[in-house]
Amino acid sequence: MSSSRGLNLTLKIWRQPGPNARGEFRTYEMKNISPDMSFLEMLDVLNEQLIQKKEEPVAFDHDCREGICGMCSLMINGQAHGPDRATTTCQLHMRRFSDGDTIVIEPWRAEAFPVIRDLATDRAAFDRIITAGGYVSVNTGNAQDANCLPVGRDRQEKSMAAAACIGCGACVAACKNASAMLFVSAKVSQLALLPQGEPERARRVTRMVAQMDKEGFGGCTNTYECEAACPAEVSVSNIARLNREYLRAVVVSEEGV
Amino acid sequence: MAEGHATTNQGSSRLQSNAPTGDITTGWDRHKFDLKLVNPSNKRKFNIIVVGTGLAGASAAASLAELGYNVKAFCFQDSPRRAHSIAAQGGINAAKNYCNDGDSVWRLFYDTVKGGDFRARESNVYRLASVSTNIIDQCVAQGVPFQRDYGGLLANRSFGGAQVSRTFYARGQTGQQLLLGAYSALMRQVDLGKVKLFARREMLDLIKVDGVARGIVVRNLVTGEFESHTGDAVLLATGGYGNVFYLSTNAKGCNVTAAWRCHKRGAFFANPCFTQIHPTCIPVSGDHQSKLTLMSESLRNDGRVWVPKRPGDARPANEIPDDDRDYFLERRYAAFGNLVPRDVASRAAKKACDEGFGVGETKLSVYLDFRDTIKRDGAAVVKGKYGNLFQMYAKITGEDPYSTPMRIYPAVHYTMGGLWVDYNLQTTIPGLYCLGEANFSDHGANRLGASALMQGLADGYFVIPYTIGHHLATSKLPKIADDHPDVRGAVEAAKARVAKLLGIQGSRSVESFHRALGKIMWEKCGMARNDAGLKIAEQEIAALRHEFWNNVRVMGTGEAFNQNLEHAGRVADFLEFGELLVHDALTREESCGGHFREEHQTDENEAKRNDADFCHAAAWEYTGGHDSFTGEKEQLHKEPLEFENVHLTTRSYRE
């Protein structure tokens, strides 16, 4: 594709040297950016230019660059992962922007995701929530033949749709309360919909919700920004299921939680 | 033939495969019985270090912790769930024969040995095929939402190199679901206190005491601090080295550093030239390209690969009638058609482009066309099967694959080579094990689709839990103090190297060195290789490496989060490793699987193996550096490969 359509852009990027250092926005002018570049490739170009000028490159998390690992983040003009629905920052392409645009780039904004440096944040809180119960207790070697446990196709597809969560944290970043309900509900739903998840259903949801609260995530007030920001299109109906699961666990469960 | 090796046709005495002999179908059972056990109450006395948390690492760490061992798990990403296994799309093979179409353990074994072009160890492959069925059971029990039919039972699809449907899948994101399954098992052990997790840590060296692997040195990537961790065994599950080509389908962080550091401490590196070029990737769009994106091989179930019969045909694809199209895979390989193995499909696409038939602006792509399937089954069915892949393609290219054919071109994807391991997955360093893509053992010269996930999980769930006990039960493993001279020495060496990188203060960026290395590798050691090109590549890499150590500019300090420094360390290792890869390609004077030497091809441009001279795994021993400038060479050791069950034949997918 042609590069004659090059874009000139102004970037305003959050720079913060360390977790406890004071941060500020810095402005960078970018010339002749190819519309075929991904957003992160555009930042690569910026970093090469900064290194040439002996300035510190911008730190940002990224890895697979194909939208599945969940490592990339960024608030782009105030939107988690930028303007496109169902798209991670690494899959956002510069053809989405226009010549002369100003783009504001910030890290995820949530108390539970402290900044490490510049645009990189610490999302270990998500790992701790999964540790609290986002699993089926089955040791290696315990399993029966896979087809002994039929799962209706609709149920499997609903479970898969929840399991598609990539753990990026966009739901938290997009939420005015920095709530992690969509993330937690995705794992709770995936396993609540499957027979494999049944024995630990009550314990799982109560422990995961307790950990979520402990990490400092906010509550859900049903604004659905999380769903709009989610690159994996995880539905807010999972939050409804999480609430039902929680209620079931604390009111009627005989699991002894 | 490059000179300077002690080469014999007998196997090296340093390479004892420890594989069971006799009836291959009972070999693994007999071997397990012969392995010493660690009794349950003693297991908690042993500490195991696992580096990498992809399918192999996470499954191993979880399974070992379940047995009662104390495990420390390390990854360079911010969470174990990010490991690049997550990006595998298409599926995982297992010989379940749920489709009643003639599959069996024996057939999966046969297909894998043949698909690997007879350069894998038979005993390992048989074991892999036989545990494949347990993997599916285990993953389903964890809650992995595999695709199902309306009756609630598991669905299958077919993949390249096989004529049966044995691939299990979860949409186009099977790797993600399997990894999240292994990750959940791992996090459960974190919850139970049996696994201690260390994220954002990069392994920089191996600690060896009295010749045995006893620990690792890592750098905390957030604070920059160096840490040493000691234990009774070290498991590397650190993935492949495809990023030596710069552009590949690997994640940006994938690297060879952990494996290479172990190689420099004495672990032999086997068959580095066996690299897989995947045929269905999205073509390069410009110089800014930072990585390549794969489109799952499963697309070749329904997509038809073609180029125009007339070079430079400027008509839009949809206006080119069938008579003017060359469906070159269907034409050349009647029996397998669009589902030939990856190496065959990639070379055919390259040949079409080299001869001027390529399409798109760069002329470096071929069409993958779903027109006929959409006509037959409807767009909704195609969307159901491949929706997320089509969406990804549209996002990256800005083109709609429902209305215009996809354009694809091969890209570096997987590396079959890796640290040499015996049947127990132990490297040539006692106590150092290597699992998953990081080892060399099961795929020979070419890996079949949907077999990487199978191997990673086989190694982690069903092999290492048995084999590691033997080492622990039969070795003397005194406790290593943190101030042991060998621990201190490894830490100091790692610190010195980081200081050296930061001290060069040259004028050229790390990124530019990496791109330059990738260009050399791709052009001279990519899909086709020849003697003259490889010799030039060796010289060019050596020159680039010398320039790197004199002129690289690494920004920032070592005492902070510094991604530029991380990249510099990885590129420094790729610059050493790349030359060994090229040298291995030069030394292997035959074509097999993904290794295509232009001098060795049949009249029909197919790979021509040389079984008389090269039916072996080439394992390289580090002997102080490999450098075309100084003439230093690594020492070559050979493990002869014997094929008693799948007889050596010329691989054919034509009839």
Boltz contact constraints between the chains, C-beta under 6 A:
constraints:
  - contact:
      token1: [A, 1]
      token2: [B, 285]
      max_distance: 6.0
  - contact:
      token1: [A, 34]
      token2: [B, 286]
      max_distance: 6.0
  - contact:
      token1: [A, 34]
      token2: [B, 288]
      max_distance: 6.0
  - contact:
      token1: [A, 36]
      token2: [B, 285]
      max_distance: 6.0
  - contact:
      token1: [A, 36]
      token2: [B, 286]
      max_distance: 6.0
  - contact:
      token1: [A, 37]
      token2: [B, 288]
      max_distance: 6.0
  - contact:
      token1: [A, 41]
      token2: [B, 288]
      max_distance: 6.0
  - contact:
      token1: [A, 41]
      token2: [B, 290]
      max_distance: 6.0
  - contact:
      token1: [A, 44]
      token2: [B, 290]
      max_distance: 6.0
  - contact:
      token1: [A, 48]
      token2: [B, 509]
      max_distance: 6.0
  - contact:
      token1: [A, 48]
      token2: [B, 511]
      max_distance: 6.0
  - contact:
      token1: [A, 51]
      token2: [B, 509]
      max_distance: 6.0
  - contact:
      token1: [A, 51]
      token2: [B, 555]
      max_distance: 6.0
  - contact:
      token1: [A, 56]
      token2: [B, 555]
      max_distance: 6.0
  - contact:
      token1: [A, 56]
      token2: [B, 556]
      max_distance: 6.0
  - contact:
      token1: [A, 57]
      token2: [B, 564]
      max_distance: 6.0
  - contact:
      token1: [A, 59]
      token2: [B, 561]
      max_distance: 6.0
  - contact:
      token1: [A, 59]
      token2: [B, 563]
      max_distance: 6.0
  - contact:
      token1: [A, 63]
      token2: [B, 82]
      max_distance: 6.0
  - contact:
      token1: [A, 63]
      token2: [B, 251]
      max_distance: 6.0
  - contact:
      token1: [A, 63]
      token2: [B, 252]
      max_distance: 6.0
  - contact:
      token1: [A, 63]
      token2: [B, 253]
      max_distance: 6.0
  - contact:
      token1: [A, 64]
      token2: [B, 87]
      max_distance: 6.0
  - contact:
      token1: [A, 64]
      token2: [B, 251]
      max_distance: 6.0
  - contact:
      token1: [A, 65]
      token2: [B, 291]
      max_distance: 6.0
  - contact:
      token1: [A, 66]
      token2: [B, 87]
      max_distance: 6.0
  - contact:
      token1: [A, 66]
      token2: [B, 293]
      max_distance: 6.0
  - contact:
      token1: [A, 68]
      token2: [B, 86]
      max_distance: 6.0
  - contact:
      token1: [A, 68]
      token2: [B, 87]
      max_distance: 6.0
  - contact:
      token1: [A, 68]
      token2: [B, 176]
      max_distance: 6.0
  - contact:
      token1: [A, 69]
      token2: [B, 82]
      max_distance: 6.0
  - contact:
      token1: [A, 69]
      token2: [B, 86]
      max_distance: 6.0
  - contact:
      token1: [A, 71]
      token2: [B, 82]
      max_distance: 6.0
  - contact:
      token1: [A, 91]
      token2: [B, 395]
      max_distance: 6.0
  - contact:
      token1: [A, 95]
      token2: [B, 398]
      max_distance: 6.0
  - contact:
      token1: [A, 116]
      token2: [B, 222]
      max_distance: 6.0
  - contact:
      token1: [A, 116]
      token2: [B, 561]
      max_distance: 6.0
  - contact:
      token1: [A, 117]
      token2: [B, 561]
      max_distance: 6.0
  - contact:
      token1: [A, 123]
      token2: [B, 78]
      max_distance: 6.0
  - contact:
      token1: [A, 127]
      token2: [B, 79]
      max_distance: 6.0
  - contact:
      token1: [A, 130]
      token2: [B, 187]
      max_distance: 6.0
  - contact:
      token1: [A, 131]
      token2: [B, 187]
      max_distance: 6.0
  - contact:
      token1: [A, 131]
      token2: [B, 190]
      max_distance: 6.0
  - contact:
      token1: [A, 131]
      token2: [B, 191]
      max_distance: 6.0
  - contact:
      token1: [A, 134]
      token2: [B, 184]
      max_distance: 6.0
  - contact:
      token1: [A, 135]
      token2: [B, 184]
      max_distance: 6.0
  - contact:
      token1: [A, 135]
      token2: [B, 188]
      max_distance: 6.0
  - contact:
      token1: [A, 136]
      token2: [B, 142]
      max_distance: 6.0
  - contact:
      token1: [A, 136]
      token2: [B, 143]
      max_distance: 6.0
  - contact:
      token1: [A, 138]
      token2: [B, 141]
      max_distance: 6.0
  - contact:
      token1: [A, 138]
      token2: [B, 142]
      max_distance: 6.0
  - contact:
      token1: [A, 139]
      token2: [B, 66]
      max_distance: 6.0
  - contact:
      token1: [A, 140]
      token2: [B, 63]
      max_distance: 6.0
  - contact:
      token1: [A, 140]
      token2: [B, 66]
      max_distance: 6.0
  - contact:
      token1: [A, 140]
      token2: [B, 461]
      max_distance: 6.0
  - contact:
      token1: [A, 143]
      token2: [B, 137]
      max_distance: 6.0
  - contact:
      token1: [A, 143]
      token2: [B, 138]
      max_distance: 6.0
  - contact:
      token1: [A, 143]
      token2: [B, 141]
      max_distance: 6.0
  - contact:
      token1: [A, 145]
      token2: [B, 137]
      max_distance: 6.0
  - contact:
      token1: [A, 146]
      token2: [B, 136]
      max_distance: 6.0
  - contact:
      token1: [A, 146]
      token2: [B, 137]
      max_distance: 6.0
  - contact:
      token1: [A, 146]
      token2: [B, 140]
      max_distance: 6.0
  - contact:
      token1: [A, 146]
      token2: [B, 154]
      max_distance: 6.0
  - contact:
      token1: [A, 147]
      token2: [B, 153]
      max_distance: 6.0
  - contact:
      token1: [A, 147]
      token2: [B, 154]
      max_distance: 6.0
  - contact:
      token1: [A, 150]
      token2: [B, 152]
      max_distance: 6.0
  - contact:
      token1: [A, 150]
      token2: [B, 153]
      max_distance: 6.0
  - contact:
      token1: [A, 151]
      token2: [B, 148]
      max_distance: 6.0
  - contact:
      token1: [A, 151]
      token2: [B, 152]
      max_distance: 6.0
  - contact:
      token1: [A, 152]
      token2: [B, 152]
      max_distance: 6.0
  - contact:
      token1: [A, 153]
      token2: [B, 148]
      max_distance: 6.0
  - contact:
      token1: [A, 153]
      token2: [B, 150]
      max_distance: 6.0
  - contact:
      token1: [A, 156]
      token2: [B, 145]
      max_distance: 6.0
  - contact:
      token1: [A, 156]
      token2: [B, 148]
      max_distance: 6.0
  - contact:
      token1: [A, 159]
      token2: [B, 145]
      max_distance: 6.0
  - contact:
      token1: [A, 160]
      token2: [B, 145]
      max_distance: 6.0
  - contact:
      token1: [A, 163]
      token2: [B, 145]
      max_distance: 6.0
  - contact:
      token1: [A, 167]
      token2: [B, 81]
      max_distance: 6.0
  - contact:
      token1: [A, 191]
      token2: [B, 143]
      max_distance: 6.0
  - contact:
      token1: [A, 194]
      token2: [B, 143]
      max_distance: 6.0
  - contact:
      token1: [A, 196]
      token2: [B, 143]
      max_distance: 6.0
  - contact:
      token1: [A, 197]
      token2: [B, 143]
      max_distance: 6.0
